[in-house]
Amino acid sequence: MPTPQARAGTSSRSGEGRTRWSFASADALCLASLRTRFRGTPVRLELWDGTTCDLSDTPPVATIRFHDRAALVGLVLRPILGFGDAYTAGRIDVRGDLVEMLEAVNRAWPARPPARNRRRGLSARLGLPVSARDNIHHHYDLGNDFYRLWLDEDMVYTCAYFETPDATLEQAQRAKMDYVCRKLRLKPGDRVIEAGCGWGALALHMAREFGVTVRAYNISREQLAFARDRAEREGLADRVSFIDDDYRSIEGACDVFVSVGMLEHVGPSHYAALGRVIDRVLDRDHGRGLLHFIGRNAPAPFNPWISRHIFPGAYAPALSEVCSGVFQPWPLSIVDVENLRLHYARTLAHWLARFERHAADVRAMFDDRFVRMWRLYLASAEAGFASGDTQLFQVTFARSLDNALPLTRRDLYSSNGHGQL
Amino acid sequence: MPTPQARAGTSSRSGEGRTRWSFASADALCLASLRTRFRGTPVRLELWDGTTCDLSDTPPVATIRFHDRAALVGLVLRPILGFGDAYTAGRIDVRGDLVEMLEAVNRAWPARPPARNRRRGLSARLGLPVSARDNIHHHYDLGNDFYRLWLDEDMVYTCAYFETPDATLEQAQRAKMDYVCRKLRLKPGDRVIEAGCGWGALALHMAREFGVTVRAYNISREQLAFARDRAEREGLADRVSFIDDDYRSIEGACDVFVSVGMLEHVGPSHYAALGRVIDRVLDRDHGRGLLHFIGRNAPAPFNPWISRHIFPGAYAPALSEVCSGVFQPWPLSIVDVENLRLHYARTLAHWLARFERHAADVRAMFDDRFVRMWRLYLASAEAGFASGDTQLFQVTFARSLDNALPLTRRDLYSSNGHGQL
């Protein structure tokens, strides 16, 4: 394969004039730089003038098409932010499968030395503190109508659990809720606290299917309104309270503490506060709980583009950060950790497919820019899980002294569906 | 209940003379100090002169009987070392169940502020380096005849896995080996490296039952001789090599890396070296592995008496220390963590019962002091797991990029015994 320089030189359509040639040289330099940086990634780059450059000697899985020079330079200067911004603005297109392309980049990129991953990124330091409500509002209050277009009918916006590869999204989300309940060993009458309850599906499921009472906390107003309305309609309002407050304000006592998909919004500097809350409210003898969160193999900055445009203040921790930050200071034992990253890749594939089916509706609600931004977010999240760059951890914990837990995990996989114990 | 002072005053048999009274006052002070320190522990203390002092208002589960003043003072000055040394020397006896007594102490004691647990003890800093062979020799080369008296017939000296509470030790050890193999997703032809192989039971089991080839490392000569002999007898010597070397010298390539009960002998300062070895030898695409080790909820010093007399250089890490020390620097994902502490409590109960049945044989091999020392070691280990003070973690890991792992853990619990996949 010719070098990018050579191709840029030969296939550039405008061969005359100093200025044009120097632009062409600059373009070639940009391509060479990208080729060095992303060496081995099976992706083709294609410029506005037809110039192409393959990043690898293997056949490309997709082509990134740059519509102008600014998009190319942006990508060279800040690959993740530059790509995201230019894609959102429609100045970059991807021919071929977007997820496959992003996955290929992820798979080629972990070659970077892991030591560089250890710094905690700015996104982590931004944390959750003062702007917690703003951050949550930014994402979760985009409108229930929007999320309804592409989430399952229960409006569950966290990783599902596919008991079989061909389960539907609806089945997988219900299986996830059941699985979490089984891991929590819920029994009728248990008092449950849920931190970060989304649209309330899990809280209602626990009360309805396992006979527990739930106090569920959230700071997204749109989600709370939806959840309360649903509790009323289902006749569960006496057993499930949806409380408009932060996890730090959680009060009272519970047998079970559960949080699915909230930890990503709790900055690591607040893990101790979360642990303190758990220890304060959890029954001293038989208290148990589960945290479900997006994680990383090692401490690493959150994707800066997603952090800027999709999830302000988000951070996906390494397991060690959660163990030492949340649990270690308290008399709590980690009982079980499961990595469900392949389930999140599947979940996101479902979401992305539904999103694409409703792209015209989303465009009508917002604009084309929004559609492109969310497509890229869902696709890059799927690629992150599929390529092993991000993980999904379910951590089950219990009071250190509790010997009443089942001896083995076999009952989690009993075939009678619910598995109420 | 009268205060210890009052009881010491009234029930002391020697009421005359200044000197005697001052001894009695000193004894009373010691009892008062112990009562403050271990407040709420349902244990009675009884002195050589019949003086008694209950540490709690609830009925005692056992009585600690001091035969002389030195034993009492030793316990006040250094509770763990003092108790261990005096019990070994026969200057302290326990009336009632030794395990129950130790468990009661553990259960009452975690009331100490967890912050104090965070310092890493001297035992951890002692680490494994130069004296690794001496440390291992000290414990594992006590003689195969000794261990044969109270281990299962396969000579497995790590936590068993009780699929049902009434499984025999033999069944539970075989179930553990099978369970580890299932977690490792062994398939015929896999190349396995085992670090720290004991008497070789797991290595031979993997080769015999799952058709893999194994290179198993150990630095205990007695164990290696036994393992090699068994491999010959079972006709497995061509598929299982037992290698007299340290984990740091492991070379070659493997599909699976497994280590059961060795990490406790690797000081935390060497976790990075262990991780480097794993990364170096493990297949880049489909490599996977398992570490099985005694752990703690938070970094804490190892029991100083066990560290001094039973396991020199041993350290039981918190999960966070293993995650960050061993795994995080490398392209490895944690797939599954299971806490099996209740299984270790059961295993130790079996070992202790068998040990007691053979106490006379052990006494004949060594002496009474040795019998008492090992009884206390086994009992306190059982109490540690039963009271939630120590944990047993099985951590399953895999290459970050590997998407070929099963979607769920259900197959680990398929009822067809072996579960070869």
Interface residues (C-beta under 8 A of the other chain):
Chain A: R107 P110 P114 A115 R118 Y161 F162 E163 P165 N297 A298 P299 A318 L319 S320 E321 C323 S324 F327 Q328 P329 W330 P331 L332 S333 I334 V335 D336 V337 E338 N339 R341 L342 H343 A386 S387 G388 D389 Q391 R399 S400 L401 D402 N403 L405 L407 T408 R409 R410 L412 Y413
Chain B: R107 P110 P114 A115 R118 Y161 F162 E163 T164 P165 N297 A298 P299 A318 L319 S320 E321 C323 S324 F327 Q328 P329 W330 P331 L332 S333 I334 V335 D336 V337 E338 N339 R341 L342 H343 A386 S387 G388 D389 Q391 R399 S400 L401 D402 N403 L405 L407 T408 R409 R410 L412 Y413
